[in-house]
Amino acid sequence: MKLPVFDWDNEVFVVKQSASALVGGVVPFLVMIILTFGVMLIPAQYTNLTMILLCLFLEIATFMLYRKNSMVDLISI
C-alpha cells in the first residue's frame, strides 16, 4: 500500500481522506485530460490510427498490470 495512514481515530478517515484516495482519484482524471487534449491536437486523418494505438497501449498495460498483481499473495499483505 502506498502512502499509508497510521494515525487515525476512525476507519472513515483512512478511506476517505488519505493521500492514497486523493492520488487514486486525481491521477486517472489528469491522464484522461492529457490524453483528450493530445488526441485533439492530432490532425484529423490520423485520429483513427491514434485511437487504435491508444486502445492497444491501454490493453497491453492492463494485461501487464493484471499479471503483476495476480502474482501477489493477497493473504500475506
N, C-alpha and C positions, 0 to 999 in steps of 0.2 A: 504494500500500500504506500503510495506516495503522499507526502505532506500530511502525516497523521496528526491528530489532535489528542493529546493525552490528558490535558487538564480540563475537564468538563464536569458540569453538575447534573445534566440530564442528557438522554440519548438524542433528543431533537437537535441540540446544539451541534453534535458531531455530524449528523446527517445533513442538516440544512445550512449551517454556517461555517463549514470548514473550507479551507483553501482548496481541497480536492474537489468539492462540489462546485466551487467557483470556476476552477480550471476546466472541469469536465463539462460545464455549461457554456463557457465563453469561447474556448478553443474551437469546437466544431462550428460555432457561429461565425467566427473570424475566417476560418478556412472556407466556408461557404461564400462569404462576401468576397474574398480574394479570388476564388475560382470564378464567381459570377462576373466580376469586372474583367478578369482575364479573358473569359470567353467573349465578352462584349467587345474587346479590343481586337479580336481576330477578324480578318476580312471574311466576308460572307461565304466565299467559295470554299473556305477551309473549315467552316463551322461544323459540318457533319463529321469530318475526319477528326477534328479536335474532340468532339463529344465521344466518338468511338474510342479514341485513345485514352480519354479520361475515364471512361467506364472500364476499360481493360485494366488501367492502373489501379483503380479502386477495387476491382475484383481480385487482382493479384495481391494487393496489400491486405485485403480482408482474409484471403486464404492463408497468407503467411502469418498474420496475427492469430488466426484460429489455430493453426498448427503449433505456434509457440505457446499459446495459452492452454492447449489441450495436453501439453507435456507436463504442466504444473500439477502437483498433487495438492488438491484443494484442502484435504484433511489436515495436512501439515501446516497450513497457514494459520 
